[in-house]
Amino acid sequence: MSSVAPKDSILEYFVKAANTGDFSLDVTLNVNGSVISGTMISAKEYFEELSGKLEDGSEIAKKLSEDLAEASEAADSHDGGEANFIHLKNTRVYCGDSKPTPSKGKILWRGKLEQINGFFLGKISDSKSSSSNGSTNKKSS
């Protein structure tokens, strides 16, 4: 008997849409007490970006880059099948405090759909005093 909850069919639908077309979506996920916020991308884009991060490294890094590029092509050819993983870019992970980890850089993230407890559409953004912009609908006397 498995103790793993089934995947959320709506979230899986969004992942399949990202994997099959030119579709990305800002999403925030609840995963075992952590909050993960980023932009959903296709598996192909995830592997391409990961491959690009390694292509200028050592011989081992270059080999990994080539393997990830091949994985990208394989992911692209499996359109329409069951989705088991979700891929995010520009990711922020929040673990109980207000500061995200990591706090800088363009972070790629991959997670199992069956491990996600909940989600909402939209990203958590850095709070930079938006109230200082003021309102454009001011009354004049």
C-alpha positions as CSV (number, residue, x, y, z in Angstrom):
1,M,0.0,0.0,0.0
2,S,1.4,3.3,-1.0
3,S,1.3,6.4,1.3
4,V,1.9,8.8,-1.6
5,A,-1.1,11.0,-2.5
6,P,-2.2,11.1,-6.1
7,K,-1.0,14.0,-8.3
8,D,-3.2,17.1,-8.6
9,S,-4.8,16.6,-12.0
10,I,-5.2,20.4,-12.6
11,L,-1.5,21.0,-11.9
12,E,-0.6,18.1,-14.1
13,Y,-2.7,19.6,-16.8
14,F,-0.7,22.9,-16.6
15,V,2.6,20.9,-16.7
16,K,1.4,19.0,-19.8
17,A,0.5,22.3,-21.4
18,A,4.0,23.6,-20.6
19,N,5.6,20.5,-22.0
20,T,3.7,20.5,-25.3
21,G,3.7,24.1,-26.3
22,D,5.0,27.6,-25.9
23,F,3.4,28.0,-22.5
24,S,4.8,29.2,-19.2
25,L,3.1,30.1,-16.0
26,D,4.0,31.8,-12.8
27,V,3.1,29.4,-9.9
28,T,3.7,29.0,-6.2
29,L,3.9,25.5,-4.8
30,N,3.5,24.1,-1.2
31,V,5.9,21.1,-0.8
32,N,6.2,19.5,2.6
33,G,6.1,22.8,4.5
34,S,8.3,24.7,2.0
35,V,6.9,27.3,-0.4
36,I,8.5,27.3,-3.9
37,S,7.7,30.1,-6.3
38,G,8.8,30.5,-9.9
39,T,7.9,30.2,-13.6
40,M,6.8,26.9,-14.9
41,I,8.7,25.8,-18.0
42,S,8.8,22.7,-20.2
43,A,11.0,19.8,-19.4
44,K,12.8,20.5,-22.7
45,E,13.6,24.1,-21.7
46,Y,14.7,22.9,-18.2
47,F,17.2,20.5,-19.7
48,E,18.4,23.0,-22.3
49,E,19.0,25.6,-19.6
50,L,20.7,23.1,-17.3
51,S,22.9,21.9,-20.2
52,G,23.9,25.5,-21.0
53,K,25.1,26.1,-17.5
54,L,27.6,23.2,-17.8
55,E,28.8,23.5,-21.4
56,D,31.8,25.8,-20.6
57,G,33.2,23.7,-17.8
58,S,35.5,20.8,-17.4
59,E,35.4,17.7,-19.7
60,I,33.0,16.0,-17.3
61,A,30.8,19.1,-17.2
62,K,30.8,19.1,-21.1
63,K,29.8,15.5,-21.2
64,L,27.0,16.1,-18.7
65,S,25.9,19.1,-20.8
66,E,25.8,16.8,-23.9
67,D,23.8,14.2,-22.0
68,L,21.3,16.9,-20.8
69,A,20.9,18.2,-24.3
70,E,20.0,14.7,-25.4
71,A,17.5,14.5,-22.4
72,S,16.0,17.8,-23.7
73,E,15.3,16.2,-27.1
74,A,13.9,13.1,-25.5
75,A,11.6,15.2,-23.3
76,D,10.4,17.0,-26.4
77,S,9.5,13.7,-28.1
78,H,7.3,12.5,-25.2
79,D,4.6,15.1,-25.6
80,G,1.2,14.3,-24.3
81,G,2.2,11.4,-22.0
82,E,1.9,11.3,-18.3
83,A,3.7,14.2,-16.5
84,N,5.6,13.2,-13.3
85,F,7.8,16.2,-12.8
86,I,7.3,20.0,-12.7
87,H,10.1,22.4,-13.8
88,L,10.5,26.0,-12.7
89,K,12.9,28.8,-13.6
90,N,13.7,32.0,-11.6
91,T,12.8,30.0,-8.5
92,R,12.6,31.1,-4.9
93,V,12.3,28.6,-2.0
94,Y,10.8,29.8,1.3
95,C,11.4,27.6,4.4
96,G,9.6,29.3,7.3
97,D,11.1,32.8,7.1
98,S,10.6,35.7,4.8
99,K,13.9,35.5,3.0
100,P,14.0,33.1,0.0
101,T,16.8,30.6,-0.5
102,P,18.6,31.1,-2.8
103,S,18.1,34.9,-2.8
104,K,20.1,35.7,-6.0
105,G,20.5,34.2,-9.4
106,K,18.3,32.4,-11.9
107,I,17.6,29.1,-10.2
108,L,16.2,26.1,-12.0
109,W,14.1,23.7,-9.9
110,R,12.6,20.2,-10.6
111,G,10.1,18.4,-8.4
112,K,7.9,15.4,-8.3
113,L,4.2,16.2,-9.0
114,E,3.1,13.6,-6.5
115,Q,5.0,15.4,-3.7
116,I,3.3,18.8,-4.1
117,N,0.7,19.5,-1.4
118,G,-0.9,22.5,-3.1
119,F,-0.4,25.5,-5.4
120,F,-1.7,28.8,-6.5
121,L,-1.1,30.8,-9.7
122,G,1.3,33.7,-9.4
123,K,4.7,34.2,-8.0
124,I,5.8,35.6,-4.6
125,S,7.7,38.8,-5.4
126,D,10.2,40.6,-3.4
127,S,8.5,43.2,-1.2
128,K,9.9,46.5,-2.3
129,S,7.7,49.2,-0.9
130,S,5.2,49.5,-3.7
131,S,3.2,52.1,-1.6
132,S,5.8,54.7,-2.3
133,N,4.6,55.0,-5.9
134,G,1.4,56.6,-4.8
135,S,-2.0,56.6,-6.5
136,T,-2.9,58.3,-9.7
137,N,-6.5,58.9,-8.7
138,K,-6.0,61.8,-6.3
139,K,-8.8,64.2,-5.6
140,S,-8.1,67.9,-6.3
141,S,-9.8,70.5,-4.1
